[in-house]
Amino acid sequence: MTDDPILPKFVHQMERIRSCLAWSLAAVFVPFVLGFLLAPQLFEVLVEPLKSRLEPGQSLIGTGVAEVFFVEIKVAFLAGVLAGSPVIFLQSWRMVAPAFGAEGKTRYMVGFVSATTMFFLSGALFCYRTVLPVAFLYFLDQYGSLQVEPEIRVSEYFSFFFRIVVAFGVTFQLPVFSFFLARAGIWDHRFLWHHFRYAVLVMFVLAAVLTPPDVVSQVLLAGPLIGLYLASIGVAYLFGRKP
């Protein structure tokens, strides 16, 4: 009876995934603890896009005994994800590199981690500085049009804030995905350009799913996505597999 060569490879791959997940969790946990200790200061920063749009006398409210405690956990977790993103992307590289035959290639690893971190943080910052202020202005105007006084729960605000900031960070990774798929020969710049009109439709559908149900937020996400798609065409042209 011969040994099955697949089993050792499977066990090795599971060990690799376990190690990557452990390092990723550790990278989030350390800044999470610091973020929890600094939650009041971080709270003031993260709530600024909404507070700057509120009228005098309006503010966030809390309706549960432990609501603020769980908000502090959300604030700390977001800080952990943002601060630990370079390590998270490094561990993601460790998992995907063997599939592209790039394991052990330092320059690819540095390029991947640098690019993914830059695009992720850029997407989160773009959302915080540009999208959220405009979206909140639109939402509060809807209250005014119905002559309703807004009383926004702090827990609902941070659930919304966390979801949309991370969504922008992830969707801004499109040029990185394009690089690897082009290098793998899955698509090239001609394919991307030929399917541009369909990609635009998909981006607006994706924006409708990831953002609140208003046209302003959807356009603010779909617009950068279209620009990133065009940049991905250039990436595929420059770095794609040559025929």
Phi, psi and omega per residue, in radians:
M1 nan 2.166 -3.101
T2 -1.594 2.641 3.108
D3 -1.257 2.495 3.098
D4 -1.389 2.051 -3.104
P5 -1.260 -0.256 -3.087
I6 -1.322 -0.622 -3.058
L7 -1.055 -0.856 3.115
P8 -1.046 -0.659 3.109
K9 -1.132 -0.695 3.139
F10 -1.140 -0.776 3.127
V11 -1.102 -0.723 3.115
H12 -1.090 -0.714 3.137
Q13 -1.162 -0.693 3.102
M14 -1.125 -0.666 3.088
E15 -1.138 -0.680 3.111
R16 -1.106 -0.807 -3.137
I17 -1.103 -0.730 3.126
R18 -1.084 -0.749 3.132
S19 -1.126 -0.742 -3.139
C20 -1.118 -0.732 3.126
L21 -1.144 -0.683 3.134
A22 -1.115 -0.775 3.118
W23 -1.155 -0.639 3.116
S24 -1.142 -0.760 3.108
L25 -1.107 -0.690 3.106
A26 -1.124 -0.674 -3.141
A27 -1.156 -0.525 3.100
V28 -1.434 -0.629 -3.025
F29 -1.156 -0.745 -3.079
V30 -1.072 -0.943 3.087
P31 -1.203 -0.396 3.064
F32 -1.065 -0.788 3.133
V33 -1.086 -0.814 3.121
L34 -1.110 -0.701 3.128
G35 -1.133 -0.599 3.111
F36 -1.177 -0.664 3.112
L37 -1.193 -0.540 -3.128
L38 -1.795 0.341 -3.062
A39 -0.977 -0.724 3.126
P40 -1.056 -0.705 3.136
Q41 -1.218 -0.736 3.111
L42 -1.158 -0.606 3.110
F43 -0.997 -0.786 -3.125
E44 -1.080 -0.625 -3.135
V45 -1.267 -0.796 -3.037
L46 -1.272 -0.423 -3.116
V47 -1.579 -0.076 -3.071
E48 -1.034 -0.723 -3.134
P49 -1.004 -0.532 3.109
L50 -1.521 -0.774 -3.066
K51 -1.098 -0.552 3.136
S52 -1.205 -0.274 -3.130
R53 -1.781 -0.156 -3.122
L54 -1.373 2.601 3.070
E55 -1.335 2.764 3.069
P56 -0.959 2.313 -3.110
G57 1.655 -0.273 3.105
Q58 -1.615 2.564 3.134
S59 -2.809 2.985 3.036
L60 -1.266 2.664 -3.138
I61 -2.206 2.789 3.035
G62 -2.156 2.424 -3.084
T63 -2.140 0.026 -3.123
G64 -2.158 2.698 -3.111
V65 -1.095 -0.810 -3.077
A66 -1.780 0.253 -3.051
E67 -1.069 -0.786 -3.102
V68 -1.162 -0.608 3.117
F69 -1.072 -0.781 -3.141
F70 -1.245 -0.487 3.034
V71 -1.142 -0.721 3.092
E72 -1.066 -0.644 3.083
I73 -1.141 -0.732 3.105
K74 -1.105 -0.746 3.120
V75 -1.072 -0.792 -3.129
A76 -1.158 -0.654 -3.135
F77 -1.181 -0.701 3.084
L78 -1.096 -0.732 3.081
A79 -1.063 -0.686 3.113
G80 -1.132 -0.718 3.137
V81 -1.153 -0.785 -3.116
L82 -1.177 -0.813 -3.107
A83 -1.239 -0.581 -3.116
G84 -1.572 0.061 -3.072
S85 -1.026 -0.665 3.105
P86 -1.042 -0.717 3.125
V87 -1.220 -0.673 3.113
I88 -1.062 -0.768 3.138
F89 -1.235 -0.556 3.066
L90 -1.113 -0.759 3.118
Q91 -1.212 -0.561 3.041
S92 -1.110 -0.683 3.082
W93 -1.075 -0.735 3.129
R94 -1.033 -0.557 -3.118
M95 -1.414 -0.619 -3.039
V96 -1.668 -0.334 -3.056
A97 -1.009 -0.742 3.141
P98 -1.050 -0.539 -3.124
A99 -1.182 -0.444 -3.141
F100 -1.808 0.111 -3.124
G101 1.136 0.474 -3.079
A102 -1.915 0.209 -3.124
E103 -1.138 2.293 3.132
G104 1.528 -0.056 3.122
K105 -1.582 1.782 -2.992
T106 -1.109 -0.712 -3.065
R107 -1.160 -0.604 3.056
Y108 -1.175 -0.709 3.139
M109 -1.092 -0.817 3.136
V110 -1.092 -0.740 3.125
G111 -1.115 -0.740 -3.130
F112 -1.135 -0.874 -3.098
V113 -1.112 -0.729 -3.136
S114 -1.134 -0.791 -3.086
A115 -1.186 -0.810 -3.109
T116 -1.130 -0.712 3.122
T117 -1.128 -0.768 -3.122
M118 -1.089 -0.821 -3.105
F119 -1.203 -0.654 -3.136
F120 -1.131 -0.862 -3.132
L121 -1.203 -0.591 3.085
S122 -1.133 -0.730 3.103
G123 -1.109 -0.747 3.111
A124 -1.127 -0.732 -3.141
L125 -1.186 -0.710 3.103
F126 -1.056 -0.722 3.116
C127 -1.107 -0.798 -3.094
Y128 -1.153 -0.760 -3.024
R129 -1.492 -0.500 -2.998
T130 -2.035 -0.892 -2.994
V131 -1.287 -0.880 -3.043
L132 -1.093 -0.786 3.100
P133 -1.019 -0.725 3.131
V134 -1.191 -0.743 -3.140
A135 -1.105 -0.767 -3.132
F136 -1.159 -0.638 3.083
L137 -1.066 -0.734 3.119
Y138 -1.129 -0.812 -3.120
F139 -1.066 -0.777 -3.121
L140 -1.194 -0.554 3.058
D141 -1.109 -0.586 3.105
Q142 -1.146 -0.644 3.036
Y143 -1.050 -0.821 -3.109
G144 -1.108 -0.623 -3.127
S145 -1.144 -0.460 3.095
L146 -1.741 0.062 -3.125
Q147 0.975 0.803 3.108
V148 -1.977 2.332 3.129
E149 -1.422 2.088 -3.101
P150 -1.279 2.316 2.995
E151 -2.298 1.692 -2.972
I152 -1.699 2.193 3.124
R153 -1.257 2.419 -3.086
V154 -1.154 -0.616 -3.140
S155 -1.184 -0.692 3.121
E156 -1.176 -0.638 3.113
Y157 -1.069 -0.818 -3.058
F158 -1.321 -0.478 3.013
S159 -1.115 -0.778 3.093
F160 -1.134 -0.784 -3.110
F161 -1.042 -0.845 -3.101
F162 -1.096 -0.775 -3.082
R163 -1.112 -0.788 -3.040
I164 -1.339 -0.595 3.117
V165 -1.150 -0.802 3.119
V166 -1.150 -0.648 3.113
A167 -1.059 -0.744 3.108
F168 -1.150 -0.720 3.129
G169 -1.057 -0.701 -3.117
V170 -1.270 -0.761 -3.092
T171 -1.195 -0.396 3.101
F172 -1.298 -0.005 3.113
Q173 -1.458 0.057 -3.040
L174 -0.946 -0.781 3.108
P175 -1.084 -0.564 3.108
V176 -1.175 -0.794 3.083
F177 -1.042 -0.716 -3.141
S178 -1.070 -0.698 3.135
F179 -1.024 -0.872 -3.060
F180 -1.256 -0.666 3.116
L181 -1.198 -0.601 3.081
A182 -1.210 -0.710 3.108
R183 -1.147 -0.555 3.125
A184 -1.397 -0.140 3.132
G185 1.416 0.236 -3.126
I186 -1.305 -0.643 3.020
W187 -2.557 2.948 3.065
D188 -2.381 -3.116 -3.068
H189 -1.143 -0.531 3.112
R190 -1.157 -0.733 3.118
F191 -1.080 -0.784 -3.118
L192 -1.137 -0.727 -3.138
W193 -1.194 -0.681 -3.133
H194 -1.101 -0.582 -3.094
H195 -1.767 0.387 -3.069
F196 -1.065 -0.781 -3.078
R197 -1.109 -0.657 3.104
Y198 -1.232 -0.605 3.115
A199 -1.115 -0.697 3.118
V200 -1.066 -0.748 3.108
L201 -1.078 -0.780 3.131
V202 -1.092 -0.674 -3.128
M203 -1.137 -0.687 3.109
F204 -1.220 -0.618 3.063
V205 -1.140 -0.757 3.110
L206 -1.100 -0.723 3.109
A207 -1.109 -0.628 3.109
A208 -1.171 -0.555 -3.135
V209 -1.357 -0.718 -3.005
L210 -1.479 -0.384 -3.068
T211 -1.912 2.943 3.070
P212 -1.080 2.814 -3.061
P213 -1.356 1.114 3.032
D214 -2.467 2.648 -3.039
V215 -1.160 -0.630 -3.059
V216 -1.077 -0.886 -3.125
S217 -1.101 -0.668 -3.124
Q218 -1.152 -0.724 3.122
V219 -1.190 -0.655 -3.138
L220 -1.167 -0.436 3.034
L221 -1.559 -0.759 -3.084
A222 -1.145 -0.615 3.138
G223 -1.036 -0.960 3.074
P224 -1.066 -0.587 3.123
L225 -1.112 -0.697 3.105
I226 -1.121 -0.733 3.080
G227 -1.085 -0.705 3.113
L228 -1.190 -0.588 3.083
Y229 -1.121 -0.746 3.093
L230 -1.121 -0.666 3.065
A231 -1.132 -0.600 3.117
S232 -1.148 -0.578 3.064
I233 -1.094 -0.747 3.083
G234 -1.121 -0.682 3.102
V235 -1.107 -0.761 3.135
A236 -1.126 -0.609 3.112
Y237 -1.180 -0.723 -3.071
L238 -1.374 -0.636 -2.976
F239 -2.036 0.026 -3.116
G240 -1.175 2.817 3.122
R241 -1.161 2.239 -3.130
K242 -1.321 2.491 3.140
P243 -1.179 nan nan
